[in-house]
Amino acid sequence: MSEDAPELTAELVVDGAVPSQPVISPDGCWVAYVVAPVGRGGERCMCALWVAAADGSSPPWKLTAGMAADSDPRWAPDSASVFFLSDRTGSRQLYRISLGGGEAEVLTDWHGEISDAWPLADGRLVAVVATDEPTEEDERRRAERDDAIVWGQQLRRGRLRVLDLATGELRTVDGLGSRHVVELAPRPQGGALAVISWASPEEDPGAFTGELHVVDPEAGTVHDLGRIGPRARSPVWWQAGGSWHLAYLARPKGFGGYGGYAVYDVAVAAAAAVHHDLTEGMTGCPAGLAQVADGPPLALFADGLDTAICRLDPGLRRFRRLSERDGLVDSLTASRSGEAVAALATTSREPVNVHAGPPGGPLIRLSDTQPALRAIRWGTQERLSYQATDGLGLDGLLILPPGRSRADGPFPLITWVHGGPPARYADQFLLGPRSPGQWLATAGYAVFLPNPRGGVGHGRDFAAAVVRPAGGTVGGGDWSDIESGIDLLIAEGVADPGRLGIGGASYGGFMAAWAIGQTGRFKAAMMDAGISDWGTLLATGEFGTMDAALSGSCGWEGTGPHPHDQVSPISYASKVRTPVLIVHGQDDTNVPVGQAIYFHRALRWFGAEHELVIYPREGHTFVERNHQLDLLWRTRAWFERWLRDGASDGRGSPA
């Protein structure tokens, strides 16, 4: 890259576009996908559907205008048209558009919320998941503000319905009763649907009440296959010896809803439904399943810093590796034969784009949604491999400032911890308001991106190492792993021990808040949507009691002291000497904004240097353009203030 490369600006980051939701056509010839701006400029998100030739023989074209939120593309069985959801009329409805373009045909006029739709193999019907339409009484209560909420009685449950394309009738399948439909998958040759349901739409307790069903969409009959693990998703059909099976992802049993994912399998017609774990003992972690109509399913596995594409061996009931891709691969989808796949992929030098090709061979890039980024002079990203204090093998990433090498160190070092904890840094392109690796590196910082225990990519035991039921704890081995990486970079002359910063979002925000209560070595910190008190998070966050698997207890378990107090940053607020920037979305339901306010009040009480910034209308992720710009500018400015030479002289250590 030339020395006169353009400067990376916050506008270039948030005004770009990103692809998502790729789906390859049944005949393997085309890939439909969604393109949306990184930052939303108005009240609504404007997304467009695009289509590309799967072999790259022609450039992609825009299938819809992008004047509404067009999303969730699904191919018709004959690969000639695409079904999709859109809010172009104000509410989310189902549409169909020809591969050749033209006007999209609206297929529903439903006054409830449509969340999913799958065309069935016969071409006559579409399976739809939608909430009930409001009754006249509901409308009256809303108009008259007679709308007291009785907890648990007014939940909007997704129900399975069937749309007849010839008549337009949308009929409800009643066999599932009051259960909330989470996900469905049509059998490739037609007939039955696989359905995952919860007892309640709420994450707590819904995520722990999953059941798997086989539903005849025309007769309405339901065959129950029993309870399944927490947060189950991605059901896929396959055959063994002429008998149908269902495979799906779910959290492993015994880990309280954490510990990464496992793949389970059950024979549909067996006298007793036995769910077999197909991934126990594997060193990778399953990250996605892809339906193959004419064969066994494909799967993505997080494998260290890379991603493997695997196929289920029907005889051995184990996954066999077909190929390995550098960096991150996500959202895998397969053609009817399984000979062609499409997915999202990103490497250390390439932002995420849609790729396609054979599952065992090279994948070619189809989309190019951010070409302007190629002119930027990026920081050098390298892979790290090191050991924890207890000998556990660890990995991570290091990004150095553009044009600089290790020999130019030591640098001011910012450690940025990923969310989760069951997540990871793959060797991927890291640029965004919430993943600011390159944003910080281009400002002159070295950036350390650790993968501590509790994340995915190194097997189930590694992912469960911070879960209380497995004998772990947050703020224990995971924090030690992060410190070990920092110590290594200091010893190797990369990091300046007097200019260390730390930050992260969600679990990463918790870890930043935790770190500054344990040590005074950091001169600046940033807590983004982080947890300060596990007890109140369990009481108010949408995951509820699931988070007790990380914190160790609930506040109603007697008078205490409780295990969750011992791993809550709020308990160590009196020791904080590091200036900390606290940012949070006002409408966050995952980690409610009270977590930020509580930490702010504690730091104010003890006179600690800090700043609290709350973003209106934002949830756990920030979507509005101006808020994303502010977050990028504010992140850089905070570390610039405290990490440049002499900025933090004289600050002490925690007592």
N, C-alpha and C positions, 0 to 999 in steps of 0.2 A: 504494500500500500504506500502511496506517495506521501511525502512529508506535508503536502498541502491538502490532505484529506479534510473534508468538512467536519466541523465540531458536532459532537452528539448533543442535541438539545432535548429538553423534556417534551417539547412539542413533537419532535420526531418519534419519540417513544409512544406517546399516547394517541397520536393522529394516524398511526398505522392501522392495518387491518389484520385479523387473524382468522384462520380457517378452523372449523370444528365439525363434528358429526359426519365424517365421511361414511358413505355406504356404497358398495360396489353393486352393480346390477347383477341379477341372477345369471345372465349369459356371460358375465365377466368383461364386457366391452366398455362400460362406462362407470364413472364414479361421480356421484352427486355429493355435494358438501355445502356447508353454510359458511359465509364470510361476514364478519361483523367488525365494527371499529373497536379498537382497544378501549377507548374512552367514549362514553355516551354523552352526546352534546345536549340532548333535550330530555323530555319526560319519558320518551319511549326508546327502546333499543331498535335500531334499523338494521335488519339482517337480510341478506340476499342468498338465494340458492344459486350455486354454480354447478356446471357439469364439465367433466374432462374425459377425453378418451383414455381408457385405462393403459393403453400402450404408449401414450404420449405422442401419437401420430398427428394430433391437431391441438391447437391451443385451447385452453378452457374458455367457456362462454357463460355469460350471465343468464340464468334461466328465469329469474324473477327480478323485478326492478329494485328491490331493496328499500321500498317506501314504507315497510312495516316490519314486524318481527316474524320473518319467515324462517321456520326451523323444523327439525325432526323429519328429514326426508326419508321416505320409504319407497322402494321400487315396486311397481306392479309386477305380477308374476311373469308377464311377457316382456319385461324390460323396455316397454314402449312409453311409459309415463311414470311420473313421480307423484306420490301422495305427500302432503306436508301440512303442518299446522301454521296458522297465521292469525294475527290480531288485526288484520287490515280493515275489518268492519267494526272494530271496537272491542269485541270479545274473541277469544281464541276459537277458530273453527277449522274444519278439515277441508282441504282443497286437493285438486288433482290438476296436473299440467302435463301436456304432451312433451316428449323429449325434444320435439322440434320447436318448442316455445309457444307463443301466442298467449291468449288470455287463460288464466287459471279458472277452473270450474269450482265453485263453492259447493260442497257436498252436505254440509250440515247447517242448521240454524238452531243451535243448542244454547240455552241460557244458563247452563251450569258451566263448570270449568273442564275442558277437554285437556288431558295431560299426555295421552299416547294413542296411537292408532297403527294397526298393522293390517295391510291387505292380505286376504287369505288366498290359498293356492288355487281355488276354483274360479277366482276372478269376479265372483258375484257379491262377496261379502267383505266387510272390513271390521275387524275387532277394534273396539274403541274403549278407552278408559275415561270416564267422565263422572263428575259429581252430579247429584240430583239438581234439577232446576228449582229455583226458589218458588215456593207456593205463594198463593195470594196472601196468606197470613204472614209469611216472611216479608213480603213487600210492604204490607201494612205496618208491621212493626218497625221496619227500616224507615219508612216515611214519617212515622209518628215518634221516632226515637224511643220506642218502647222495646229496647233491645238489650235488656239485662242478659249477661252471659252466665249460663249455668254450666260450670266446668264439666266437660266430657259429654254434654248433651247436644251441642250444636256444631260438632265437628263435621267438616266436609269430607266425606268418605268417597274415594274413587270406586266406582262400580263398573263391572264388565258389561258392555253393551255391544250389540251387533248391528251394523249399518247395512241395509240392503241397497245396493247401488241402483237397482232397477226402480225401486219405489221411493227411495229416500227415507224409509222408515228406520228409526233408531230404537231398537228393542233391548230392554234390560234382561240380562241373564240372572235369574233370581236365586240360583242354587247356592251361591256363596253367602247368602244371608246378609248380615250387616258388616261383613269383613271388608277391610279397605284393600283394594287391589293396588299393588305396588308395581308389578311388572308382569308382562306376558310374552309368550313366544309361540307362534303358530307352528304346528308340525309341518315339515317341508312338503310332504305329499298330500297335505290337506287333512281335514277332519278336526282333530283335537287341538286344544290350546293348553300350553303349560302356563300356570298362573301362580305367582307368589303373592300372598296376602298377609296383612297384619290384622290384629284385633282392633287396632286404633291407628289413625293417621299420625298420632304423636310419636316422635322418636322414642320417648320414654312414656309408656312401656312398649310401644308398637314394635320397635326393632328386635325385641326379645320374644315376640309372639308369632314369628313367621311360620307359615304353613305353605306346602306345595300341593297344588291340585292339578288334575287333568280335567278339562271342561270340554264337553261337546257343545259348540256354539249354536247349533241348530236345535238340538233336543233340550239343551239346558241342563243336562245331567252332569254331576260332579263326582269325580273319583279322587278321594283324598289320599295323599301320600305322606301325610304326617308332618310333625314339627321339624323345622330346619333351624340351622344356626343363626346367630344374630346377624343382621344387616345383609341377609342373603340377596343375591342379584344374579343377573346374566344367565337365565336358564337356556339351555340348548338341547336339542334332540339328537340322538344318534341310535344306530342299530347294532346289535350283537346277536348273531345267529338268527336273524329275522325278528328279534324281539326289540321293542322300543325301550330306550333308556333316556333318562334326563340327567344331565350334569349341570351343576350350578356352583357359583362362588358363595362362600359364607365364612364368617369369622370362625376360627377353630373353637371347639367346645372347651370350656374350662378357663377361658381367659377374659371373661366379662365383657366381650364385645370388642376386644383389641387383639393384638398379636398377628396383624396381617390377615391375609385371606388363605383359605384352602379350597380345593375343588372336591366336591362331593358328587356321588353318582348313585342313582336308584333305578331299579328295573320297574317299569311302569305297571306291568301286568303280574308282578310277583304276588303270591298269596299274602306275604307280609312285607311291607315296605322297609327294606334295610338300606340305610344310607352309608355308603362306603367312602372313606377318605382316600382320594387318589394321589395326594401330594405329600403325605406324611414322610418325613425324612429327606425331602428334597432340599438342595442348597439354595435354589432360587425361590422366589415368592410369586404365586400366580397373580396377575394383574388384570386379566381379561380373557373372556371366552368368545369364540366366533363360531356361529352355526355354519356347518357344511351340509347341504342337503343330501349329497350323494356319498357321504363318508363320515368318518369320526371327526369330532370338533377340533379346531385349532385353539391355541392358547398363547397368550403373552406371559412371559415370566421376567420379573425384575431380577437381574443377575449382576450384582455388584453395581458398577457404574454403567452397565449396558443392558440390553434387552434381548431376550431369546424368543424366537417363534417356534412353538412346539406343536406336535400332533399327538392325539391320544392313540396309543396302540391298543386296539380292541382286545387282543388276546392277553396281553400282560396287564392291562388296565393301569398303565403308566404312561407318562408323557415322554415322547421322544423328540429330541432337539432337531429341528430342520435347519435353522440358521441363527446367527447372532448379529445384531445390529449395534454399531457404536451409538452410545447415547440413549435417548428415550424414544420408545415407540408406544403409541397409545391408540385406543379406539379401533382395534382391528376388526375388519369385516371381510367376509369371504364370498366368492361366487358360488353358484350352485354346485359346481364340480370340485371346488376347493383348489383349483389350479391357479387361481388368481386371487390376490388379496389387495386391500387398500387400508391405509392407516395414516395417522398423524406421526411424523417423525421429526426429530431435531437432534443436532450434534453440537459440539462446542463452538463451531464456526457458522452454523446455519440455523436460522430461526425456524420455528415449527411450520411445516407445510404438509400437504397431502402427498403421499407417495403410493405407488402401486407396483405390482410385479408378482412373480411366483413366490410362495411362502418359503421355499428353500433357496432362493436365489436373490440377486440384487433387486432392490426397489428403486424405481426412478421417480424423481420429483415431478409432480403434475402442476401444483399451484405455485404461485410466486407472489404472495400478498404484500411483501415489504421489500421491494427491490432497492429502495433508497438506502437500506442499511448496509448494502455491500460496499458503499463508498467510505464507510466509517473505519477508522483505524482502531481496532479492538485490542483489549488486553489479552495477553497470552494466558490461556487456560491450560493447566496441567493437572494430571491425576496424582493423587497422594495415596500412599499405602503405609500404614504404621501400626504399632501395637498399643493396646491399652495397658494400664498399669498391671492388670491381671493376666496379660498375655493374649487377650482377645484381638483377633485381626480386625482392623478398621480401614475404611477408605474415606475419601473426600476429594475436594477440588481446591485448587489455588489459582486465583487470577491475579496476574501482575499488571501494573500499568502498561499502556501501549508503548512498544518500543523498548521496554525495560526487561532486564533479566535478573536472576538471583544475585549476580555479581554486583548489581547496582544497589542492593539493599544495605542496611535494613530499611524497610518501609513502615510507615504507619499501617497497622493491620486492623481491619474490621472483620470480625467473625459474624457470619450471618447464619442463624440456625433455622432449619426448615420447620414447617408445621407438622401436624400429625398428633402423636409421634409416629404412627405407622405410615411414613412417607420416606422419601429419599431425594438426594441429588443424584441424578444420572449425569453423564458427561454431556450436558445439553447446553443450549444457548440460554443464558440467564440475563434477561433484560426485561424489566417491567416495573410498575409501581411497587409490587409486592415481592419481586425477585430482582433486587437492584445490583446484582453482582457486577455486571459490566458498567452500569451507571456509576458505581463507586470507583471501579478500576480506572475508568477514563478520567476521573477527577484526581488521579494520582495515588490511590490507595491500593495496597495489596488486600485481597479479599479471600478469607478462608471459609469454605463451605463444608462443614463436617457432616458425616453420616454416623452419628453415635448409635449405640445399642437402643433398641426400641423402634428403629426404622426397618424398612423392607429391603430385600435384595440379598440377604444372607441367611435365609432359612427361617423357620418358624421360631426356634428357640431364641434367636437373635432379636426377632421382632417382639417376642413376649418378655424380653429381659427387663422391661420397666413396669410390668403388670404385676400387681400385688398377688393375685392368685398363683402366679408362677414364681413368687418369691422376690420380685423386683420392686423398684420404686422409682418414680420420677425424681430428678434432682440428686440421684445417687450415681450409679455407674454411667449414666448418660452424660452428666455434667463432668465427671472425671475423664470420660473419653474426649470431650471437647477441650478440656484443659491440657490433656496429653498432646493433642494436635498443636495447640498454641505453643506449648513448651518446645515441641520439636521445631517449629518454624523460627522460634527465637534462637534455639541452639544452632540452627543452620544458617543464621545470619539473615533470614528473610524478614523477620518482624522486629521492630523496635520495641523493646519491653516497656519503654516509657510512653508509647503512643499506641495503646491498644483500645479498640472499641468493640462493642458487641450489640447485636440486634436480631430481630426476627419477628415473625407474625404468628399469632395463635399459640401453638405449643412453643414456637420459636420466641414469641413475646414473653411467655412464661419463663423460658430459660434465660432470657436477658434479665428479667426482673430477679430471678433466682440468683444469677451470677453476681449481681452487684450487692446482694446481701451476704454473700459468702466470701468475697475478696474485694480488696481495693485496687487491684491491678488495672482495672479498666478506667480510662479517663473519660469515656463517654459511652452512653447506652441508649438504645431505642427499643421501646416496648410497644409493639403494634398488635392490637386486639389480643393482648396477653392476659393470662390468668394471674391474679394476685391472691385470691383466696379460694381454695378448692371447695370449702364448705358452702359458700354462697353460690359458687358456680353450679354445684349439684342442686341447689334449691331453685335456681332461676334459669339456668341454661337449658337448651332444648334436648341435650343428651341425658340430662338428669342423672339417675343412679348409675348409668353406664360409666360415668367419670369416676365413680368410687373404685373401679378397677385400677385406676392410676393413682388416686389420692389415698386409698386405703380405708376410708371410713365415710360415714354420713353423720351430719350434725345431730341427728336424733338418736344416736347410739350412746345415750347416757350423758353425763355432765362433762366428760372429758378429763384431762386433755385427750384429743383425738389424733390418730395418725395423720389425718389430713392437715392438721395445724403444723406438724413438723415439716411438711413439704410445701407450705404456702409462703410465697415471698412476703406477704403482709406481716408474717411473724418476725421477719428480720429487717423491717423497714427502719428501725432505729440504728441499724449498722450501715445504712447506705451513705456513702460519701461520693459516689459517682454521679455526675450530672446525667439526668435521664429525660429523654423526650418520650412522652406517652401519647399515642394516637389511637383513636377508636371510632368506629361507626356508631352513630346514635341509635340505629335500629337493628343492631346486631342481636340475633336471637341465639346464636351458637355460644358466643362468649359475650354476655350482655355488658353494656357500657358501664354498669355499676362496678365492674372489676377495675376499670381505669380510674373511676372517681374515688373508689376506696383507696387505691394505691396513692393517688394524688393527695388525698386528705391526710394519709399517714405521713407522707414525705413532707407535706406542709407543716404538720405538727412537729416533726423533728428538725425542720429547717433545712432540708436537703434541697439542693439545686435541681429544679425540674421544670418542665413545661407540659401542660395538658392541652391537647387539641382534639376536639370532637367534630366529626364530619356529619352534618345533617343528612337524613334520608339514606345513609349508607348502612349496609349490613356487614356480614363478616368479610366480604370482599368489597372493594371500592370500585364503582362502575362509572361514576360521573367524571367527565373529562376534566373539569376545573379542579375537582378534588384530587384526581390522579396527578395533575400538574403540581398542585400545592404539595402533595406528599413527596414527590421526587425532589422538588426544590428544597423543601424543609429537611428532608433526610440528609442531603449533601451539606446544607448550611449548618446543621447541628454538629456533624462530625468535623466540619471545617473549623467550627468555633473552638472545639476542645482538643483536637488531635494535632493541629499544626504546632510547630516548634514553640515551646514555652507557654502554650495556652493553658496548660493544666498544672503548672508548677505549684508545689506546696499543698497538694490535696493529700489527705492522710488515708489510712487504712481503717476498715471496720474494727471496732473494738472487739 
